[in-house]
Amino acid sequence: MSNYGTSLPVFLLFIVIASIYIYNIVRVRKGLAVRIRPIRGLVAIDEAVGRAVEMGRPIHFTLGMSRFFSDTFAAFAILRHLAMKCAEIGAYPIITNSVVTVHLATEEIVRSAYMSSNFPDRYRSDMVRFIAKDPFAYAVGALDVMRSENVSANIMIGTFGPATLLMAEGGRILNLYQIAGTDDLEQLPFYFVSCDYTLIGEEIYGAGAHLSGDRNVLGSLRGEDWLRVGIIALILTFTVLTSFGIDGPLLWFSG
C-alpha cells in the first residue's frame, strides 16, 4: 500500500507534465503564435557574423572543455546556426576543440550545415580544429589561433574550467567582440567582466528555439513556461495551506 501511495502522485504528475508538453507542441504546430523574449546575446551572434564579413576576418567559436552534457547539446544548436549564417553571407568560422568526441561532432555539424546551405562549396575542412586536451594548453593554443588568424569575434559556449579567465581575458586583450554563455555560476563573473554579452543558464538551453524557429522546440519551450507557473502556484498553495495547519494535500503529494 505504501508503494501505491507514493507512486500515484508521481504518476499523476507525469501525466500532467506530459499533457502540458503535448498540448503546447500541438497548438504551436497548428499555427499558434509564440512570442519569445529577445535575448540580446543571441541577437549579437548574427551581428558578430555580419561584422566578420564587413571586416574580412574570421570568427572564432569554441565549446571549451565541454563533454557530452546538456550545455554541450545546447551549444551544438548555436554552432549549427552560426555555421549556416556564415555559409549564407560568406563569413569564415574557425571552431577549436579540446575534447576528441566533441571535435568529431562539431566537424559533422559544420559540414552538414554548409552542405544544406545554398553555398556548399564554401565549406573547408580546416574550419574545425583540435588543439589540446589540457585546459591551459587548449586555451593558449586557441588564443594563438585567434591572434594569428586575426579573428574579429570570439564566441564561447560551455565549460572552460580553470582556463576560463585565460580565455575570456585573452580575448579582451586581443580586442575581440566577445559573446559567452555557461550554466556554471563560477565562470559567470569572468564573462561579465571580459565579454560584451553573456548568456546565463537557461538562455543557452532556449537558444535552439530562438535561433531555429522550430515549432516543436517552440512548443516545448512554451510548455516549460507553463510548468514554471504551475510549480510556483503549487509551492504558494502548499505554503498557505500549511500555514493554516492543513497539511493533508502536501503529505499525500509527498507520499
VEXFI-955804 format. One record per residue (C-alpha): residue number from 1; x, z, y. Coordinates in nm, 2 decimals, padded with zeros to 4 digits. Example, Ala and Ser with C-alpha at 12.3 -4.5 7.8 and 13.67 -1.06 7.14 Angstrom:
VEXFI-955804
<seza><i>1</i><xx>01.23</xx><zz>00.78</zz><yy>-00.45</yy></seza>
<seza><i>2</i><xx>01.37</xx><zz>00.71</zz><yy>-00.11</yy></seza>
***
This chain:
VEXFI-955804
<seza><i>1</i><xx>00.00</xx><zz>00.00</zz><yy>00.00</yy></seza>
<seza><i>2</i><xx>00.29</xx><zz>00.08</zz><yy>00.24</yy></seza>
<seza><i>3</i><xx>00.44</xx><zz>-00.26</zz><yy>00.19</yy></seza>
<seza><i>4</i><xx>00.10</xx><zz>-00.42</zz><yy>00.26</yy></seza>
<seza><i>5</i><xx>00.05</xx><zz>-00.22</zz><yy>00.58</yy></seza>
<seza><i>6</i><xx>00.40</xx><zz>-00.32</zz><yy>00.70</yy></seza>
<seza><i>7</i><xx>00.37</xx><zz>-00.69</zz><yy>00.61</yy></seza>
<seza><i>8</i><xx>00.02</xx><zz>-00.75</zz><yy>00.76</yy></seza>
<seza><i>9</i><xx>00.12</xx><zz>-00.71</zz><yy>01.13</yy></seza>
<seza><i>10</i><xx>00.43</xx><zz>-00.92</zz><yy>01.07</yy></seza>
<seza><i>11</i><xx>00.22</xx><zz>-01.19</zz><yy>00.90</yy></seza>
<seza><i>12</i><xx>-00.04</xx><zz>-01.19</zz><yy>01.18</yy></seza>
<seza><i>13</i><xx>00.24</xx><zz>-01.20</zz><yy>01.44</yy></seza>
<seza><i>14</i><xx>00.39</xx><zz>-01.50</zz><yy>01.27</yy></seza>
<seza><i>15</i><xx>00.06</xx><zz>-01.68</zz><yy>01.27</yy></seza>
<seza><i>16</i><xx>00.01</xx><zz>-01.61</zz><yy>01.64</yy></seza>
<seza><i>17</i><xx>00.36</xx><zz>-01.74</zz><yy>01.73</yy></seza>
<seza><i>18</i><xx>00.33</xx><zz>-02.05</zz><yy>01.51</yy></seza>
<seza><i>19</i><xx>-00.01</xx><zz>-02.13</zz><yy>01.66</yy></seza>
<seza><i>20</i><xx>00.12</xx><zz>-02.10</zz><yy>02.02</yy></seza>
<seza><i>21</i><xx>00.41</xx><zz>-02.34</zz><yy>01.95</yy></seza>
<seza><i>22</i><xx>00.19</xx><zz>-02.59</zz><yy>01.76</yy></seza>
<seza><i>23</i><xx>-00.08</xx><zz>-02.58</zz><yy>02.03</yy></seza>
<seza><i>24</i><xx>00.16</xx><zz>-02.64</zz><yy>02.32</yy></seza>
<seza><i>25</i><xx>00.35</xx><zz>-02.91</zz><yy>02.14</yy></seza>
<seza><i>26</i><xx>00.03</xx><zz>-03.10</zz><yy>02.05</yy></seza>
<seza><i>27</i><xx>-00.10</xx><zz>-03.06</zz><yy>02.41</yy></seza>
<seza><i>28</i><xx>00.22</xx><zz>-03.19</zz><yy>02.56</yy></seza>
<seza><i>29</i><xx>00.23</xx><zz>-03.48</zz><yy>02.31</yy></seza>
<seza><i>30</i><xx>-00.12</xx><zz>-03.58</zz><yy>02.43</yy></seza>
<seza><i>31</i><xx>00.00</xx><zz>-03.61</zz><yy>02.78</yy></seza>
<seza><i>32</i><xx>-00.03</xx><zz>-03.26</zz><yy>02.94</yy></seza>
<seza><i>33</i><xx>00.19</xx><zz>-03.25</zz><yy>03.24</yy></seza>
<seza><i>34</i><xx>00.45</xx><zz>-02.97</zz><yy>03.22</yy></seza>
<seza><i>35</i><xx>00.61</xx><zz>-02.85</zz><yy>03.54</yy></seza>
<seza><i>36</i><xx>00.97</xx><zz>-02.73</zz><yy>03.49</yy></seza>
<seza><i>37</i><xx>01.16</xx><zz>-02.53</zz><yy>03.75</yy></seza>
<seza><i>38</i><xx>01.46</xx><zz>-02.74</zz><yy>03.86</yy></seza>
<seza><i>39</i><xx>01.79</xx><zz>-02.59</zz><yy>03.76</yy></seza>
<seza><i>40</i><xx>02.05</xx><zz>-02.66</zz><yy>04.02</yy></seza>
<seza><i>41</i><xx>02.34</xx><zz>-02.66</zz><yy>03.77</yy></seza>
<seza><i>42</i><xx>02.18</xx><zz>-02.93</zz><yy>03.56</yy></seza>
<seza><i>43</i><xx>02.10</xx><zz>-03.14</zz><yy>03.86</yy></seza>
<seza><i>44</i><xx>02.46</xx><zz>-03.11</zz><yy>03.96</yy></seza>
<seza><i>45</i><xx>02.57</xx><zz>-03.27</zz><yy>03.63</yy></seza>
<seza><i>46</i><xx>02.43</xx><zz>-03.60</zz><yy>03.74</yy></seza>
<seza><i>47</i><xx>02.58</xx><zz>-03.55</zz><yy>04.08</yy></seza>
<seza><i>48</i><xx>02.92</xx><zz>-03.49</zz><yy>03.92</yy></seza>
<seza><i>49</i><xx>02.89</xx><zz>-03.82</zz><yy>03.73</yy></seza>
<seza><i>50</i><xx>02.80</xx><zz>-04.01</zz><yy>04.04</yy></seza>
<seza><i>51</i><xx>03.09</xx><zz>-03.85</zz><yy>04.23</yy></seza>
<seza><i>52</i><xx>03.33</xx><zz>-03.95</zz><yy>03.95</yy></seza>
<seza><i>53</i><xx>03.22</xx><zz>-04.32</zz><yy>03.98</yy></seza>
<seza><i>54</i><xx>03.24</xx><zz>-04.32</zz><yy>04.36</yy></seza>
<seza><i>55</i><xx>03.60</xx><zz>-04.17</zz><yy>04.34</yy></seza>
<seza><i>56</i><xx>03.70</xx><zz>-04.39</zz><yy>04.05</yy></seza>
<seza><i>57</i><xx>03.82</xx><zz>-04.09</zz><yy>03.85</yy></seza>
<seza><i>58</i><xx>03.72</xx><zz>-03.95</zz><yy>03.50</yy></seza>
<seza><i>59</i><xx>03.50</xx><zz>-03.65</zz><yy>03.44</yy></seza>
<seza><i>60</i><xx>03.60</xx><zz>-03.37</zz><yy>03.20</yy></seza>
<seza><i>61</i><xx>03.37</xx><zz>-03.18</zz><yy>02.96</yy></seza>
<seza><i>62</i><xx>03.46</xx><zz>-02.90</zz><yy>02.72</yy></seza>
<seza><i>63</i><xx>03.28</xx><zz>-02.67</zz><yy>02.48</yy></seza>
<seza><i>64</i><xx>03.58</xx><zz>-02.44</zz><yy>02.48</yy></seza>
<seza><i>65</i><xx>03.63</xx><zz>-02.22</zz><yy>02.17</yy></seza>
<seza><i>66</i><xx>03.26</xx><zz>-02.25</zz><yy>02.06</yy></seza>
<seza><i>67</i><xx>03.19</xx><zz>-02.30</zz><yy>01.69</yy></seza>
<seza><i>68</i><xx>02.85</xx><zz>-02.39</zz><yy>01.55</yy></seza>
<seza><i>69</i><xx>02.64</xx><zz>-02.13</zz><yy>01.72</yy></seza>
<seza><i>70</i><xx>02.32</xx><zz>-02.16</zz><yy>01.92</yy></seza>
<seza><i>71</i><xx>02.51</xx><zz>-02.22</zz><yy>02.25</yy></seza>
<seza><i>72</i><xx>02.71</xx><zz>-02.50</zz><yy>02.09</yy></seza>
<seza><i>73</i><xx>02.40</xx><zz>-02.69</zz><yy>01.99</yy></seza>
<seza><i>74</i><xx>02.26</xx><zz>-02.65</zz><yy>02.34</yy></seza>
<seza><i>75</i><xx>02.59</xx><zz>-02.78</zz><yy>02.48</yy></seza>
<seza><i>76</i><xx>02.56</xx><zz>-03.08</zz><yy>02.25</yy></seza>
<seza><i>77</i><xx>02.23</xx><zz>-03.18</zz><yy>02.43</yy></seza>
<seza><i>78</i><xx>02.41</xx><zz>-03.16</zz><yy>02.76</yy></seza>
<seza><i>79</i><xx>02.70</xx><zz>-03.36</zz><yy>02.63</yy></seza>
<seza><i>80</i><xx>02.47</xx><zz>-03.64</zz><yy>02.50</yy></seza>
<seza><i>81</i><xx>02.30</xx><zz>-03.66</zz><yy>02.84</yy></seza>
<seza><i>82</i><xx>02.64</xx><zz>-03.67</zz><yy>03.01</yy></seza>
<seza><i>83</i><xx>02.77</xx><zz>-03.94</zz><yy>02.78</yy></seza>
<seza><i>84</i><xx>02.46</xx><zz>-04.16</zz><yy>02.82</yy></seza>
<seza><i>85</i><xx>02.48</xx><zz>-04.12</zz><yy>03.20</yy></seza>
<seza><i>86</i><xx>02.84</xx><zz>-04.21</zz><yy>03.20</yy></seza>
<seza><i>87</i><xx>02.77</xx><zz>-04.52</zz><yy>02.99</yy></seza>
<seza><i>88</i><xx>02.49</xx><zz>-04.63</zz><yy>03.22</yy></seza>
<seza><i>89</i><xx>02.68</xx><zz>-04.61</zz><yy>03.55</yy></seza>
<seza><i>90</i><xx>03.04</xx><zz>-04.67</zz><yy>03.43</yy></seza>
<seza><i>91</i><xx>03.19</xx><zz>-04.33</zz><yy>03.45</yy></seza>
<seza><i>92</i><xx>03.47</xx><zz>-04.23</zz><yy>03.21</yy></seza>
<seza><i>93</i><xx>03.42</xx><zz>-03.90</zz><yy>03.03</yy></seza>
<seza><i>94</i><xx>03.70</xx><zz>-03.70</zz><yy>02.87</yy></seza>
<seza><i>95</i><xx>03.59</xx><zz>-03.44</zz><yy>02.62</yy></seza>
<seza><i>96</i><xx>03.86</xx><zz>-03.19</zz><yy>02.50</yy></seza>
<seza><i>97</i><xx>03.81</xx><zz>-02.97</zz><yy>02.19</yy></seza>
<seza><i>98</i><xx>03.97</xx><zz>-02.67</zz><yy>02.02</yy></seza>
<seza><i>99</i><xx>03.76</xx><zz>-02.65</zz><yy>01.70</yy></seza>
<seza><i>100</i><xx>03.81</xx><zz>-02.93</zz><yy>01.45</yy></seza>
<seza><i>101</i><xx>03.44</xx><zz>-02.93</zz><yy>01.32</yy></seza>
<seza><i>102</i><xx>03.31</xx><zz>-02.93</zz><yy>01.68</yy></seza>
<seza><i>103</i><xx>03.56</xx><zz>-03.21</zz><yy>01.76</yy></seza>
<seza><i>104</i><xx>03.41</xx><zz>-03.43</zz><yy>01.49</yy></seza>
<seza><i>105</i><xx>03.06</xx><zz>-03.36</zz><yy>01.60</yy></seza>
<seza><i>106</i><xx>03.14</xx><zz>-03.44</zz><yy>01.97</yy></seza>
<seza><i>107</i><xx>03.30</xx><zz>-03.77</zz><yy>01.86</yy></seza>
<seza><i>108</i><xx>02.98</xx><zz>-03.87</zz><yy>01.69</yy></seza>
<seza><i>109</i><xx>02.76</xx><zz>-03.76</zz><yy>01.98</yy></seza>
<seza><i>110</i><xx>02.96</xx><zz>-03.95</zz><yy>02.24</yy></seza>
<seza><i>111</i><xx>02.99</xx><zz>-04.26</zz><yy>02.02</yy></seza>
<seza><i>112</i><xx>02.62</xx><zz>-04.27</zz><yy>01.93</yy></seza>
<seza><i>113</i><xx>02.53</xx><zz>-04.21</zz><yy>02.30</yy></seza>
<seza><i>114</i><xx>02.73</xx><zz>-04.52</zz><yy>02.40</yy></seza>
<seza><i>115</i><xx>02.61</xx><zz>-04.73</zz><yy>02.11</yy></seza>
<seza><i>116</i><xx>02.24</xx><zz>-04.66</zz><yy>02.20</yy></seza>
<seza><i>117</i><xx>02.30</xx><zz>-04.75</zz><yy>02.57</yy></seza>
<seza><i>118</i><xx>02.30</xx><zz>-05.09</zz><yy>02.73</yy></seza>
<seza><i>119</i><xx>02.68</xx><zz>-05.08</zz><yy>02.75</yy></seza>
<seza><i>120</i><xx>02.82</xx><zz>-05.00</zz><yy>02.41</yy></seza>
<seza><i>121</i><xx>03.14</xx><zz>-05.19</zz><yy>02.49</yy></seza>
<seza><i>122</i><xx>03.23</xx><zz>-04.92</zz><yy>02.74</yy></seza>
<seza><i>123</i><xx>03.30</xx><zz>-04.67</zz><yy>02.46</yy></seza>
<seza><i>124</i><xx>03.66</xx><zz>-04.58</zz><yy>02.40</yy></seza>
<seza><i>125</i><xx>03.79</xx><zz>-04.37</zz><yy>02.11</yy></seza>
<seza><i>126</i><xx>04.02</xx><zz>-04.16</zz><yy>02.33</yy></seza>
<seza><i>127</i><xx>03.73</xx><zz>-04.02</zz><yy>02.52</yy></seza>
<seza><i>128</i><xx>03.72</xx><zz>-03.73</zz><yy>02.28</yy></seza>
<seza><i>129</i><xx>04.05</xx><zz>-03.54</zz><yy>02.23</yy></seza>
<seza><i>130</i><xx>04.16</xx><zz>-03.25</zz><yy>02.02</yy></seza>
<seza><i>131</i><xx>04.40</xx><zz>-03.02</zz><yy>02.20</yy></seza>
<seza><i>132</i><xx>04.48</xx><zz>-02.70</zz><yy>02.00</yy></seza>
<seza><i>133</i><xx>04.31</xx><zz>-02.41</zz><yy>01.81</yy></seza>
<seza><i>134</i><xx>04.47</xx><zz>-02.13</zz><yy>02.00</yy></seza>
<seza><i>135</i><xx>04.27</xx><zz>-02.03</zz><yy>02.31</yy></seza>
<seza><i>136</i><xx>04.57</xx><zz>-02.02</zz><yy>02.55</yy></seza>
<seza><i>137</i><xx>04.73</xx><zz>-02.33</zz><yy>02.41</yy></seza>
<seza><i>138</i><xx>04.40</xx><zz>-02.51</zz><yy>02.44</yy></seza>
<seza><i>139</i><xx>04.35</xx><zz>-02.40</zz><yy>02.80</yy></seza>
<seza><i>140</i><xx>04.70</xx><zz>-02.51</zz><yy>02.90</yy></seza>
<seza><i>141</i><xx>04.66</xx><zz>-02.84</zz><yy>02.72</yy></seza>
<seza><i>142</i><xx>04.31</xx><zz>-02.91</zz><yy>02.87</yy></seza>
<seza><i>143</i><xx>04.43</xx><zz>-02.82</zz><yy>03.22</yy></seza>
<seza><i>144</i><xx>04.73</xx><zz>-03.06</zz><yy>03.17</yy></seza>
<seza><i>145</i><xx>04.48</xx><zz>-03.34</zz><yy>03.07</yy></seza>
<seza><i>146</i><xx>04.27</xx><zz>-03.27</zz><yy>03.38</yy></seza>
<seza><i>147</i><xx>04.58</xx><zz>-03.28</zz><yy>03.61</yy></seza>
<seza><i>148</i><xx>04.74</xx><zz>-03.59</zz><yy>03.45</yy></seza>
<seza><i>149</i><xx>04.41</xx><zz>-03.78</zz><yy>03.43</yy></seza>
<seza><i>150</i><xx>04.32</xx><zz>-03.68</zz><yy>03.78</yy></seza>
<seza><i>151</i><xx>03.96</xx><zz>-03.59</zz><yy>03.69</yy></seza>
<seza><i>152</i><xx>03.71</xx><zz>-03.53</zz><yy>03.96</yy></seza>
<seza><i>153</i><xx>03.49</xx><zz>-03.27</zz><yy>03.79</yy></seza>
<seza><i>154</i><xx>03.52</xx><zz>-03.01</zz><yy>03.51</yy></seza>
<seza><i>155</i><xx>03.21</xx><zz>-02.91</zz><yy>03.31</yy></seza>
<seza><i>156</i><xx>03.25</xx><zz>-02.61</zz><yy>03.08</yy></seza>
<seza><i>157</i><xx>02.97</xx><zz>-02.51</zz><yy>02.85</yy></seza>
<seza><i>158</i><xx>03.03</xx><zz>-02.25</zz><yy>02.58</yy></seza>
<seza><i>159</i><xx>03.27</xx><zz>-01.97</zz><yy>02.50</yy></seza>
<seza><i>160</i><xx>03.63</xx><zz>-01.96</zz><yy>02.61</yy></seza>
<seza><i>161</i><xx>03.72</xx><zz>-01.60</zz><yy>02.51</yy></seza>
<seza><i>162</i><xx>04.04</xx><zz>-01.47</zz><yy>02.66</yy></seza>
<seza><i>163</i><xx>04.12</xx><zz>-01.81</zz><yy>02.83</yy></seza>
<seza><i>164</i><xx>03.80</xx><zz>-01.80</zz><yy>03.04</yy></seza>
<seza><i>165</i><xx>03.98</xx><zz>-01.71</zz><yy>03.37</yy></seza>
<seza><i>166</i><xx>04.27</xx><zz>-01.95</zz><yy>03.30</yy></seza>
<seza><i>167</i><xx>04.03</xx><zz>-02.25</zz><yy>03.26</yy></seza>
<seza><i>168</i><xx>03.80</xx><zz>-02.16</zz><yy>03.55</yy></seza>
<seza><i>169</i><xx>04.07</xx><zz>-02.07</zz><yy>03.80</yy></seza>
<seza><i>170</i><xx>04.29</xx><zz>-02.35</zz><yy>03.68</yy></seza>
<seza><i>171</i><xx>04.01</xx><zz>-02.60</zz><yy>03.76</yy></seza>
<seza><i>172</i><xx>03.96</xx><zz>-02.44</zz><yy>04.10</yy></seza>
<seza><i>173</i><xx>04.33</xx><zz>-02.47</zz><yy>04.18</yy></seza>
<seza><i>174</i><xx>04.31</xx><zz>-02.84</zz><yy>04.10</yy></seza>
<seza><i>175</i><xx>04.02</xx><zz>-02.86</zz><yy>04.35</yy></seza>
<seza><i>176</i><xx>03.77</xx><zz>-02.98</zz><yy>04.09</yy></seza>
<seza><i>177</i><xx>03.39</xx><zz>-02.99</zz><yy>04.12</yy></seza>
<seza><i>178</i><xx>03.31</xx><zz>-02.73</zz><yy>03.85</yy></seza>
<seza><i>179</i><xx>02.99</xx><zz>-02.66</zz><yy>03.65</yy></seza>
<seza><i>180</i><xx>03.00</xx><zz>-02.38</zz><yy>03.39</yy></seza>
<seza><i>181</i><xx>02.75</xx><zz>-02.23</zz><yy>03.15</yy></seza>
<seza><i>182</i><xx>02.75</xx><zz>-01.95</zz><yy>02.90</yy></seza>
<seza><i>183</i><xx>02.54</xx><zz>-01.68</zz><yy>02.74</yy></seza>
<seza><i>184</i><xx>02.84</xx><zz>-01.44</zz><yy>02.73</yy></seza>
<seza><i>185</i><xx>02.80</xx><zz>-01.18</zz><yy>03.01</yy></seza>
<seza><i>186</i><xx>03.17</xx><zz>-01.11</zz><yy>03.01</yy></seza>
<seza><i>187</i><xx>03.25</xx><zz>-01.46</zz><yy>03.12</yy></seza>
<seza><i>188</i><xx>02.99</xx><zz>-01.49</zz><yy>03.40</yy></seza>
<seza><i>189</i><xx>03.19</xx><zz>-01.31</zz><yy>03.67</yy></seza>
<seza><i>190</i><xx>03.48</xx><zz>-01.56</zz><yy>03.64</yy></seza>
<seza><i>191</i><xx>03.24</xx><zz>-01.85</zz><yy>03.66</yy></seza>
<seza><i>192</i><xx>03.06</xx><zz>-01.72</zz><yy>03.96</yy></seza>
<seza><i>193</i><xx>03.39</xx><zz>-01.69</zz><yy>04.15</yy></seza>
<seza><i>194</i><xx>03.56</xx><zz>-02.01</zz><yy>04.04</yy></seza>
<seza><i>195</i><xx>03.28</xx><zz>-02.26</zz><yy>03.98</yy></seza>
<seza><i>196</i><xx>03.04</xx><zz>-02.45</zz><yy>04.21</yy></seza>
<seza><i>197</i><xx>02.74</xx><zz>-02.40</zz><yy>03.98</yy></seza>
<seza><i>198</i><xx>02.68</xx><zz>-02.16</zz><yy>03.68</yy></seza>
<seza><i>199</i><xx>02.42</xx><zz>-02.19</zz><yy>03.41</yy></seza>
<seza><i>200</i><xx>02.32</xx><zz>-01.85</zz><yy>03.29</yy></seza>
<seza><i>201</i><xx>02.20</xx><zz>-01.77</zz><yy>02.94</yy></seza>
<seza><i>202</i><xx>01.87</xx><zz>-01.94</zz><yy>02.87</yy></seza>
<seza><i>203</i><xx>01.93</xx><zz>-02.20</zz><yy>03.13</yy></seza>
<seza><i>204</i><xx>02.17</xx><zz>-02.36</zz><yy>02.87</yy></seza>
<seza><i>205</i><xx>01.90</xx><zz>-02.35</zz><yy>02.60</yy></seza>
<seza><i>206</i><xx>01.64</xx><zz>-02.51</zz><yy>02.82</yy></seza>
<seza><i>207</i><xx>01.89</xx><zz>-02.79</zz><yy>02.92</yy></seza>
<seza><i>208</i><xx>01.78</xx><zz>-03.02</zz><yy>02.65</yy></seza>
<seza><i>209</i><xx>01.42</xx><zz>-03.02</zz><yy>02.76</yy></seza>
<seza><i>210</i><xx>01.52</xx><zz>-03.06</zz><yy>03.13</yy></seza>
<seza><i>211</i><xx>01.76</xx><zz>-03.35</zz><yy>03.07</yy></seza>
<seza><i>212</i><xx>01.59</xx><zz>-03.54</zz><yy>02.79</yy></seza>
<seza><i>213</i><xx>01.22</xx><zz>-03.50</zz><yy>02.88</yy></seza>
<seza><i>214</i><xx>01.14</xx><zz>-03.50</zz><yy>02.51</yy></seza>
<seza><i>215</i><xx>00.78</xx><zz>-03.40</zz><yy>02.48</yy></seza>
<seza><i>216</i><xx>00.83</xx><zz>-03.20</zz><yy>02.16</yy></seza>
<seza><i>217</i><xx>01.10</xx><zz>-02.99</zz><yy>02.33</yy></seza>
<seza><i>218</i><xx>00.90</xx><zz>-02.95</zz><yy>02.64</yy></seza>
<seza><i>219</i><xx>00.61</xx><zz>-02.83</zz><yy>02.43</yy></seza>
<seza><i>220</i><xx>00.82</xx><zz>-02.57</zz><yy>02.26</yy></seza>
<seza><i>221</i><xx>00.97</xx><zz>-02.46</zz><yy>02.59</yy></seza>
<seza><i>222</i><xx>00.61</xx><zz>-02.41</zz><yy>02.72</yy></seza>
<seza><i>223</i><xx>00.53</xx><zz>-02.21</zz><yy>02.41</yy></seza>
<seza><i>224</i><xx>00.83</xx><zz>-01.98</zz><yy>02.47</yy></seza>
<seza><i>225</i><xx>00.70</xx><zz>-01.91</zz><yy>02.82</yy></seza>
<seza><i>226</i><xx>00.36</xx><zz>-01.82</zz><yy>02.67</yy></seza>
<seza><i>227</i><xx>00.53</xx><zz>-01.58</zz><yy>02.42</yy></seza>
<seza><i>228</i><xx>00.72</xx><zz>-01.41</zz><yy>02.70</yy></seza>
<seza><i>229</i><xx>00.40</xx><zz>-01.34</zz><yy>02.88</yy></seza>
<seza><i>230</i><xx>00.24</xx><zz>-01.22</zz><yy>02.56</yy></seza>
<seza><i>231</i><xx>00.52</xx><zz>-00.98</zz><yy>02.48</yy></seza>
<seza><i>232</i><xx>00.52</xx><zz>-00.84</zz><yy>02.83</yy></seza>
<seza><i>233</i><xx>00.14</xx><zz>-00.79</zz><yy>02.81</yy></seza>
<seza><i>234</i><xx>00.18</xx><zz>-00.61</zz><yy>02.47</yy></seza>
<seza><i>235</i><xx>00.45</xx><zz>-00.38</zz><yy>02.60</yy></seza>
<seza><i>236</i><xx>00.24</xx><zz>-00.29</zz><yy>02.90</yy></seza>
<seza><i>237</i><xx>-00.07</xx><zz>-00.24</zz><yy>02.69</yy></seza>
<seza><i>238</i><xx>00.11</xx><zz>-00.01</zz><yy>02.43</yy></seza>
<seza><i>239</i><xx>00.27</xx><zz>00.18</zz><yy>02.72</yy></seza>
<seza><i>240</i><xx>-00.07</xx><zz>00.25</zz><yy>02.88</yy></seza>
<seza><i>241</i><xx>-00.24</xx><zz>00.34</zz><yy>02.56</yy></seza>
<seza><i>242</i><xx>00.04</xx><zz>00.58</zz><yy>02.45</yy></seza>
<seza><i>243</i><xx>00.04</xx><zz>00.74</zz><yy>02.80</yy></seza>
<seza><i>244</i><xx>-00.33</xx><zz>00.84</zz><yy>02.73</yy></seza>
<seza><i>245</i><xx>-00.25</xx><zz>00.96</zz><yy>02.38</yy></seza>
<seza><i>246</i><xx>-00.39</xx><zz>00.66</zz><yy>02.20</yy></seza>
<seza><i>247</i><xx>-00.10</xx><zz>00.56</zz><yy>01.97</yy></seza>
<seza><i>248</i><xx>-00.31</xx><zz>00.42</zz><yy>01.68</yy></seza>
<seza><i>249</i><xx>-00.25</xx><zz>00.05</zz><yy>01.76</yy></seza>
<seza><i>250</i><xx>00.12</xx><zz>00.10</zz><yy>01.81</yy></seza>
<seza><i>251</i><xx>00.15</xx><zz>00.28</zz><yy>01.48</yy></seza>
<seza><i>252</i><xx>-00.04</xx><zz>00.01</zz><yy>01.30</yy></seza>
<seza><i>253</i><xx>00.17</xx><zz>-00.27</zz><yy>01.46</yy></seza>
<seza><i>254</i><xx>00.50</xx><zz>-00.10</zz><yy>01.38</yy></seza>
<seza><i>255</i><xx>00.39</xx><zz>-00.04</zz><yy>01.02</yy></seza>
***
